């Protein structure tokens, strides 16, 4: 839509290190999880998952991070 071909966009996405993507997602999730502290647990998980998906993280990574935050404290994560 913005003048970048889909092949160029795909190449750029593949070149992005997965470890950096994971760390970025975790940092965003930690911050958002803390902001949602007063929300009931089910809604909190859903909102965090939606937050990560809306920022372009894949479903598997988003689900994994939500599950980790649900079971661990921020210090362990």
C-alpha positions as CSV (number, residue, x, y, z in Angstrom):
1,X,0.0,0.0,0.0
2,X,2.9,2.4,0.7
3,X,5.0,1.7,-2.3
4,X,7.0,-1.3,-0.9
5,X,6.6,-4.5,-2.9
6,X,5.5,-7.6,-1.0
7,X,8.7,-9.4,-1.8
8,X,10.8,-6.6,-0.3
9,X,8.7,-6.6,2.8
10,X,9.0,-10.3,3.1
11,X,12.8,-10.2,2.8
12,X,13.0,-7.5,5.5
13,X,10.8,-9.5,7.8
14,X,12.9,-12.6,7.3
15,X,16.1,-10.7,8.0
16,X,14.8,-9.4,11.3
17,X,16.4,-11.6,14.1
18,X,13.9,-13.8,15.9
19,X,15.7,-13.2,19.2
20,X,15.3,-9.5,18.9
21,X,11.7,-9.9,18.1
22,X,11.2,-12.1,21.2
23,X,12.9,-9.6,23.5
24,X,11.0,-6.7,22.0
25,X,7.7,-8.5,22.5
26,X,8.6,-9.5,26.1
27,X,9.5,-5.9,27.0
28,X,6.3,-4.6,25.6
29,X,4.3,-7.3,27.3
30,X,5.9,-6.7,30.7
31,X,5.0,-3.0,30.5
32,X,1.4,-3.7,29.3
33,X,0.9,-6.5,31.9
34,X,1.8,-4.1,34.7
35,X,-0.7,-1.5,33.4
36,X,-3.4,-4.1,33.3
37,X,-2.8,-5.1,36.9
38,X,-6.3,-4.2,38.1
39,X,-8.2,-6.0,35.3
40,X,-9.7,-9.4,36.0
41,X,-7.3,-12.2,35.0
42,X,-9.2,-13.5,31.9
43,X,-9.6,-10.0,30.4
44,X,-6.0,-9.2,31.3
45,X,-4.7,-12.1,29.3
46,X,-7.0,-11.3,26.3
47,X,-6.0,-7.7,26.3
48,X,-2.3,-8.4,26.4
49,X,-2.7,-11.0,23.6
50,X,-4.6,-8.6,21.5
51,X,-2.0,-5.8,22.2
52,X,0.8,-8.0,21.0
53,X,-1.1,-9.2,17.9
54,X,-2.0,-5.6,17.0
55,X,1.7,-4.7,17.0
56,X,2.5,-7.4,14.5
57,X,3.8,-10.3,16.6
58,X,2.7,-13.7,15.5
59,X,0.1,-15.7,17.3
60,X,2.4,-18.4,18.7
61,X,4.9,-15.9,20.2
62,X,2.0,-13.8,21.7
63,X,0.4,-16.8,23.2
64,X,3.6,-18.0,24.7
65,X,4.4,-14.7,26.3
66,X,1.0,-14.3,27.8
67,X,1.2,-17.8,29.3
68,X,4.6,-17.1,30.7
69,X,3.5,-13.8,32.3
70,X,0.4,-15.5,33.7
71,X,2.5,-18.1,35.5
72,X,5.5,-16.1,36.5
73,X,6.2,-12.8,38.3
74,X,7.9,-10.0,36.3
75,X,11.3,-10.8,38.0
76,X,11.2,-14.4,36.7
77,X,10.1,-13.4,33.2
